[in-house]
Amino acid sequence: MLNENLKSIRKSKGLSQEEFAVKLNVVRQTVSKWERGLSVPDSDMLVSISEILETPVSVLLGEKVPETEPDDLKAIAEKLEVINLQLAEKKAAGRKILRLSLLLICVLLIIGFVIFYVMGSSYLDWNYEDPELAAAGTILHGIEFVYVRTAPLILIAAVTGLILTRNKS
């Protein structure tokens, strides 16, 4: 309902998504997401939208009330609280997926190092007079060379990401 009202009121005021976004100091994609119902503005942004469109927040949220009374403000506050809780849950789920992905990267990198250690680079003892073994040995050596040089940097980045995305509660 908010997305439809926002789009129709914006259009009735003759504003493009870009013009509206500039007035709100957001990117056009943010306005597009609001109008498609993929996200919702927070309470402060809803007040700013209301001022720019010269429309009461209650109308943006779908209520057709000409005057705002204290009970109406309470209902709006409750709706916004529910919306903000839903967004917080979505953000927490995204953070959890990111943390699990970073942890998986760390584990895979460590497993890769263990595999190279256990292998002992046995291909270095191959008979390079045989062209097939020479090519395979060169390829394996190249893979190991790149892995050993980049994996520590990726591991540091993943651990840093894990630290930065930890719950601070």
C-alpha positions as CSV (number, residue, x, y, z in Angstrom):
1,M,0.0,0.0,0.0
2,L,2.8,2.4,0.9
3,N,4.6,1.7,-2.4
4,E,1.5,2.3,-4.5
5,N,0.6,5.5,-2.6
6,L,4.2,6.8,-2.8
7,K,4.3,6.2,-6.6
8,S,0.9,7.8,-7.4
9,I,1.5,10.9,-5.1
10,R,5.0,11.4,-6.5
11,K,3.6,11.2,-10.1
12,S,0.7,13.5,-9.3
13,K,3.2,16.1,-8.0
14,G,5.1,15.8,-11.4
15,L,8.3,14.5,-9.9
16,S,10.4,11.8,-11.6
17,Q,12.1,9.2,-9.4
18,E,15.4,11.0,-10.0
19,E,14.1,14.4,-8.9
20,F,12.4,12.9,-5.9
21,A,15.6,11.1,-4.9
22,V,17.6,14.3,-5.1
23,K,15.2,16.1,-2.8
24,L,15.5,13.2,-0.3
25,N,19.3,12.9,-0.7
26,V,19.1,9.2,-1.7
27,V,19.8,7.4,-5.0
28,R,17.1,6.8,-7.5
29,Q,17.4,3.0,-6.9
30,T,16.2,3.6,-3.3
31,V,13.1,5.3,-4.5
32,S,12.5,2.5,-7.1
33,K,12.8,-0.1,-4.3
34,W,10.3,1.7,-2.2
35,E,7.9,2.0,-5.1
36,R,8.3,-1.7,-6.0
37,G,7.7,-2.7,-2.4
38,L,11.2,-4.3,-2.0
39,S,12.1,-2.0,0.9
40,V,10.4,0.7,3.0
41,P,11.7,4.0,4.3
42,D,12.4,4.4,8.0
43,S,10.3,6.7,10.1
44,D,12.6,9.8,9.7
45,M,12.6,9.3,5.9
46,L,8.9,8.8,5.9
47,V,8.5,12.2,7.6
48,S,10.8,13.8,4.9
49,I,8.8,12.1,2.1
50,S,5.6,13.5,3.7
51,E,7.1,17.0,3.8
52,I,8.4,16.9,0.2
53,L,5.1,15.5,-1.2
54,E,3.1,17.8,1.1
55,T,1.0,14.8,2.1
56,P,0.4,13.5,5.6
57,V,2.2,10.3,6.6
58,S,-1.2,8.7,7.3
59,V,-2.1,9.1,3.7
60,L,1.2,7.6,2.5
61,L,0.5,4.6,4.7
62,G,-2.9,4.2,3.3
63,E,-5.2,5.8,5.8
64,K,-7.7,8.4,4.4
65,V,-7.8,10.7,7.5
66,P,-7.9,14.5,6.9
67,E,-6.7,15.3,10.4
68,T,-4.2,13.5,12.5
69,E,-5.3,12.8,16.1
70,P,-3.2,11.3,18.9
71,D,-4.7,7.8,18.3
72,D,-3.8,8.0,14.6
73,L,-0.2,8.9,15.5
74,K,0.0,5.9,17.8
75,A,-1.3,3.6,15.0
76,I,1.3,5.0,12.6
77,A,4.0,4.6,15.2
78,E,3.0,0.9,15.7
79,K,3.0,0.3,11.9
80,L,6.4,1.8,11.6
81,E,7.7,-0.2,14.5
82,V,6.5,-3.4,12.8
83,I,8.1,-2.4,9.5
84,N,11.4,-1.5,11.2
85,L,11.4,-4.8,13.1
86,Q,10.9,-6.7,9.8
87,L,13.8,-4.8,8.2
88,A,16.0,-5.5,11.2
89,E,15.3,-9.2,10.9
90,K,16.1,-9.1,7.2
91,K,19.4,-7.3,7.9
92,A,20.3,-9.8,10.7
93,A,19.6,-12.7,8.3
94,G,21.8,-11.1,5.6
95,R,24.6,-10.6,8.2
96,K,24.3,-14.2,9.3
97,I,24.6,-15.4,5.7
98,L,27.6,-13.2,5.1
99,R,29.3,-14.5,8.3
100,L,28.7,-18.1,7.3
101,S,30.1,-17.4,3.8
102,L,33.2,-15.8,5.3
103,L,33.7,-18.6,7.7
104,L,33.4,-21.1,4.9
105,I,36.0,-19.2,2.9
106,C,38.4,-19.4,5.9
107,V,37.8,-23.1,6.3
108,L,38.3,-23.9,2.6
109,L,41.5,-21.8,2.5
110,I,42.9,-23.7,5.5
111,I,41.9,-27.0,3.9
112,G,43.8,-26.0,0.8
113,F,47.0,-25.3,2.7
114,V,46.7,-28.7,4.4
115,I,46.2,-30.4,1.1
116,F,49.3,-28.7,-0.4
117,Y,51.3,-29.6,2.8
118,V,50.2,-33.3,2.6
119,M,50.9,-33.5,-1.1
120,G,54.4,-32.3,-0.5
121,S,54.6,-31.0,-4.0
122,S,55.3,-34.5,-5.3
123,Y,55.1,-33.3,-8.9
124,L,58.5,-31.6,-8.4
125,D,60.1,-35.0,-8.6
126,W,58.5,-35.9,-11.9
127,N,60.5,-36.7,-15.0
128,Y,60.1,-33.5,-17.0
129,E,61.6,-35.2,-20.0
130,D,58.1,-36.5,-20.6
131,P,56.2,-33.6,-22.2
132,E,52.8,-34.6,-20.6
133,L,54.3,-34.7,-17.1
134,A,56.2,-31.4,-17.8
135,A,53.0,-29.6,-18.7
136,A,51.1,-31.1,-15.8
137,G,53.9,-30.2,-13.3
138,T,54.1,-26.7,-14.6
139,I,50.4,-26.2,-14.3
140,L,50.2,-27.6,-10.8
141,H,53.2,-25.5,-9.8
142,G,51.5,-22.4,-11.2
143,I,48.3,-23.2,-9.3
144,E,50.2,-23.7,-6.0
145,F,52.3,-20.5,-6.6
146,V,49.2,-18.4,-7.1
147,Y,47.3,-20.0,-4.2
148,V,50.1,-19.7,-1.7
149,R,50.5,-16.0,-2.6
150,T,46.8,-15.0,-2.6
151,A,45.3,-17.2,0.0
152,P,46.8,-15.5,3.0
153,L,45.4,-12.1,1.8
154,I,42.0,-13.6,1.2
155,L,42.1,-15.3,4.6
156,I,43.0,-12.0,6.3
157,A,40.2,-10.2,4.5
158,A,37.7,-13.0,5.5
159,V,38.8,-12.9,9.1
160,T,38.5,-9.1,9.1
161,G,35.0,-9.4,7.6
162,L,34.1,-11.8,10.4
163,I,35.3,-9.4,13.0
164,L,33.5,-6.4,11.5
165,T,30.2,-8.3,11.1
166,R,30.1,-9.8,14.6
167,N,27.2,-9.1,16.8
168,K,28.0,-6.3,19.3
169,S,25.1,-7.1,21.7
